[in-house]
Amino acid sequence: MVSIPKSVHRERIEENIDIFDFELSEAEMGEVASLDRGASEIVDHGDPAFIHTIGTMRIHG
């Protein structure tokens, strides 16, 4: 799971970046681990066609 914080206010951006101000208990870690279904919900990372597509992508900036 990835979080992409969004804000236009400097103070909120700094708060959003500070992600190391808490700890999960063993029980909470167990709950997070139980969410793993062993497969991606979006793409099949084992699909050769997908891997080829990702491998050939270029970022233009």
N, CA, C and O of each residue as an XYZ file, in Angstrom:
244
protein
N       0.845     -1.155      0.000
C       0.000      0.000      0.000
C       0.900      1.231      0.000
O       1.882      1.300      0.739
N       0.554      2.181     -0.826
C       1.335      3.410     -0.924
C       0.404      4.592     -0.735
O      -0.703      4.626     -1.273
N       0.864      5.546      0.026
C       0.103      6.770      0.220
C       0.808      7.911     -0.496
O       2.020      8.082     -0.358
N       0.059      8.684     -1.253
C       0.618      9.847     -1.936
C      -0.062     11.074     -1.347
O      -1.176     11.424     -1.738
N       0.617     11.732     -0.398
C      -0.003     12.896      0.235
C      -0.130     14.064     -0.724
O       0.735     14.280     -1.573
N      -1.207     14.811     -0.586
C      -1.434     15.957     -1.458
C      -1.772     17.170     -0.605
O      -2.645     17.112      0.260
N      -1.090     18.235     -0.854
C      -1.409     19.492     -0.201
C      -0.688     20.613     -0.946
O       0.298     20.376     -1.643
N      -1.184     21.812     -0.790
C      -0.520     22.985     -1.356
C       0.069     23.856     -0.260
O       0.697     24.877     -0.542
N      -0.131     23.455      0.993
C       0.355     24.225      2.131
C       1.629     23.585      2.684
O       1.651     22.398      3.009
N       2.686     24.388      2.784
C       3.988     23.884      3.215
C       3.909     23.094      4.528
O       4.504     22.023      4.652
N       3.176     23.629      5.497
C       3.085     22.963      6.793
C       2.475     21.571      6.664
O       2.956     20.630      7.296
N       1.429     21.424      5.862
C       0.773     20.134      5.671
C       1.682     19.172      4.904
O       1.720     17.978      5.200
N       2.408     19.692      3.927
C       3.345     18.853      3.172
C       4.390     18.286      4.128
O       4.698     17.095      4.078
N       4.932     19.131      4.993
C       5.927     18.674      5.962
C       5.332     17.646      6.919
O       5.992     16.663      7.254
N       4.094     17.859      7.363
C       3.428     16.886      8.236
C       3.211     15.567      7.500
O       3.400     14.495      8.075
N       2.818     15.642      6.240
C       2.565     14.433      5.451
C       3.833     13.628      5.211
O       3.785     12.400      5.137
N       4.953     14.302      5.091
C       6.229     13.620      4.851
C       6.725     12.916      6.108
O       7.425     11.908      6.011
N       6.377     13.425      7.276
C       6.841     12.857      8.538
C       6.049     11.596      8.858
O       5.084     11.634      9.621
N       6.466     10.478      8.267
C       5.724      9.220      8.413
C       6.302      8.313      9.491
O       5.793      7.212      9.698
N       7.343      8.743     10.175
C       7.992      7.890     11.164
C       7.670      8.305     12.596
O       8.471      8.084     13.504
N       6.498      8.908     12.799
C       6.144      9.379     14.129
C       5.151      8.458     14.837
O       4.428      8.895     15.732
N       5.113      7.175     14.435
C       4.226      6.220     15.091
C       4.802      4.814     14.949
O       5.712      4.582     14.154
N       4.267      3.892     15.718
C       4.655      2.488     15.637
C       3.400      1.639     15.623
O       2.397      1.988     16.246
N       3.456      0.520     14.910
C       2.354     -0.430     14.906
C       2.648     -1.524     15.919
O       3.786     -1.976     16.046
N       1.623     -1.944     16.633
C       1.781     -3.044     17.580
C       1.890     -4.359     16.805
O       1.642     -4.395     15.599
N       2.256     -5.423     17.490
C       2.323     -6.741     16.863
C       0.950     -7.139     16.312
O       0.848     -7.710     15.227
N      -0.102     -6.828     17.074
C      -1.460     -7.154     16.620
C      -1.807     -6.383     15.346
O      -2.401     -6.939     14.421
N      -1.436     -5.104     15.301
C      -1.703     -4.291     14.105
C      -0.897     -4.801     12.916
O      -1.398     -4.851     11.793
N       0.352     -5.179     13.167
C       1.173     -5.740     12.085
C       0.536     -7.033     11.555
O       0.557     -7.295     10.353
N      -0.026     -7.833     12.464
C      -0.716     -9.051     12.050
C      -1.932     -8.752     11.186
O      -2.207     -9.462     10.218
N      -2.654     -7.701     11.539
C      -3.817     -7.301     10.746
C      -3.398     -6.866      9.349
O      -4.040     -7.232      8.364
N      -2.322     -6.084      9.257
C      -1.820     -5.652      7.956
C      -1.387     -6.870      7.137
O      -1.715     -6.969      5.955
N      -0.653     -7.792      7.758
C      -0.180     -8.984      7.061
C      -1.346     -9.834      6.562
O      -1.236    -10.481      5.521
N      -2.445     -9.838      7.282
C      -3.591    -10.651      6.879
C      -4.260    -10.118      5.616
O      -5.039    -10.829      4.982
N      -3.966     -8.883      5.246
C      -4.540     -8.299      4.035
C      -3.878     -8.818      2.764
O      -4.438     -8.685      1.675
N      -2.689     -9.409      2.893
C      -1.949     -9.912      1.735
C      -2.661    -11.116      1.150
O      -2.803    -12.146      1.810
N      -3.104    -10.987     -0.077
C      -3.794    -12.082     -0.762
C      -2.842    -12.886     -1.633
O      -3.249    -13.851     -2.280
N      -1.576    -12.489     -1.648
C      -0.582    -13.227     -2.408
C      -0.568    -12.913     -3.890
O       0.140    -13.561     -4.661
N      -1.344    -11.924     -4.291
C      -1.389    -11.546     -5.708
C      -1.783    -10.080     -5.806
O      -2.460     -9.547     -4.926
N      -1.356     -9.443     -6.872
C      -1.704     -8.049     -7.092
C      -3.172     -7.920     -7.465
O      -3.713     -8.758     -8.187
N      -3.800     -6.893     -6.982
C      -5.189     -6.625     -7.335
C      -5.292     -5.872     -8.663
O      -6.367     -5.806     -9.259
N      -4.179     -5.306     -9.126
C      -4.213     -4.445    -10.300
C      -3.605     -5.128    -11.519
O      -4.220     -5.159    -12.585
N      -2.424     -5.664    -11.370
C      -1.740     -6.304    -12.493
C      -1.119     -7.616    -12.048
O      -0.894     -7.840    -10.859
N      -0.848     -8.468    -13.003
C      -0.162     -9.725    -12.728
C       1.321     -9.504    -12.992
O       1.760     -9.473    -14.142
N       2.093     -9.351    -11.908
C       3.516     -9.080    -12.049
C       4.276    -10.265    -12.618
O       5.451    -10.131    -12.962
N       3.647    -11.397    -12.725
C       4.267    -12.572    -13.328
C       3.946    -12.712    -14.807
O       4.412    -13.648    -15.456
N       3.154    -11.790    -15.346
C       2.763    -11.826    -16.756
C       3.891    -11.270    -17.611
O       4.215    -10.087    -17.504
N       4.499    -12.103    -18.464
C       5.621    -11.635    -19.295
C       5.281    -10.408    -20.142
O       6.138     -9.548    -20.342
N       4.063    -10.311    -20.638
C       3.687     -9.156    -21.462
C       3.705     -7.872    -20.629
O       4.142     -6.826    -21.108
N       3.232     -7.953    -19.390
C       3.254     -6.783    -18.512
C       4.687     -6.381    -18.198
O       5.033     -5.202    -18.267
N       5.518     -7.353    -17.854
C       6.916     -7.065    -17.537
C       7.603     -6.419    -18.739
O       8.372     -5.473    -18.573
N       7.337     -6.915    -19.932
C       7.926     -6.330    -21.138
C       7.461     -4.883    -21.314
O       8.262     -4.002    -21.628
N       6.178     -4.646    -21.112
C       5.638     -3.291    -21.264
C       6.293     -2.329    -20.285
O       6.704     -1.235    -20.670
N       6.393     -2.725    -19.033
C       7.020     -1.873    -18.016
C       8.488     -1.663    -18.340
O       9.007     -0.556    -18.198
N       9.157     -2.720    -18.773
C      10.583     -2.641    -19.076
C      10.923     -1.750    -20.248
O      12.047     -1.258    -20.353
N       9.970     -1.539    -21.122
C      10.236     -0.718    -22.313
C       9.690      0.696    -22.199
O       9.829      1.490    -23.130
N       9.062      1.025    -21.054
C       8.522      2.374    -20.865
C       9.655      3.374    -20.658
O      10.668      3.053    -20.036
N       9.485      4.554    -21.168
C      10.454      5.638    -20.993
C       9.736      6.849    -20.434
O       8.633      7.192    -20.858
N      10.376      7.484    -19.482
C       9.809      8.698    -18.891
C      10.408      9.883    -19.628
O      11.626     10.033    -19.727
N       9.529     10.707    -20.133
C       9.962     11.906    -20.846
C       9.649     13.110    -20.000
O       8.533     13.248    -19.499
N      10.609     13.977    -19.836
C      10.351     15.122    -18.985
C      10.908     16.319    -19.525
O      10.779     17.386    -18.925
